[in-house]
Amino acid sequence: MLLAATAFVLVGVARPGPPAPPAAPQRKVGRLDLTAPAKKEIAMKLVSSAENSSLNWRAQYGYVEDIRDGRGYTGGIVGFTSGTGDMLPVVRRYVAARPKNNRLARYLPALTRVNGTASHAGLDPGFPAAWRAAAADPAFRAAQDAERDRVYFNPAVGQAKKDGLRALGQFAYYDAMVMHGPGADPASFGGIRAAATRRARTPAQGGGEVAYLTAFLNARTAAMRREAAHRDTSRVDTAQRVFLRAGNLDLNPPLRWSVYGDGYAVTR
């Protein structure tokens, strides 16, 4: 009986198999910031819904009109204006890229003179038509893209990253910089951010992201209400705050919002 039992035990012992392969390293999935193409596309649509009442931001290269806000002509994909100095570099860049047969080249002296004013002196009557015609030229569209990124998008996203903000916060900075400009006075982006940091710490300083963004959006709407042309705060209150209340700090679709009473959606 002992031998039989021993034999059973020996038969029942499983042979060790080959050693298991080493575990594959876990791939860390990083959150996409606003520079990722899909996120940047969302940012462009969000701004276009507020600036042009359309998600088709690429249709806005030829947009130009005086909206009577004291900034002269407003035109292009982020509302460059003849009175605040950001339209002039667009035209300069375009003329440098397309120096011959450029209908906008003749308006460079006038754009230089009217900078800082609401004046159309030297621009009427032909400037709007020349701007609209230039929109068919890829070089003009590239000039607008480059100036948008140089003046607004890159500085806004760069500062937001330093402050420890994810995609929603990066967009909040970008949208504020587009509307208010990158200056340091209370009505500009720098002043708005300074007001927010007096109320809450940034995530980089150890503060909560939701609390800080709430403070930033509060400072932003306060600045908007001080200017007649910007007193409608729906691009913040029924758009960015909607995403913030939903906890969508990564600005992931689907997104639904409204601006000036019009509803919009990005589903993917």
PyMOL commands that set and color helices and strands:
alter all, ss='L'
color gray80, all
select helices_A, chain A and resi 2-12+37-51+57-60+87-97+105-114+127-134+138-162+167-180+189-199+203-205+209-225+228-230+234-245
alter helices_A, ss='H'
color red, helices_A
select strands_A, chain A and resi 64-66+73-75+80-81+255-259+262-266
alter strands_A, ss='S'
color yellow, strands_A
deselect
rebuild
show_as cartoon
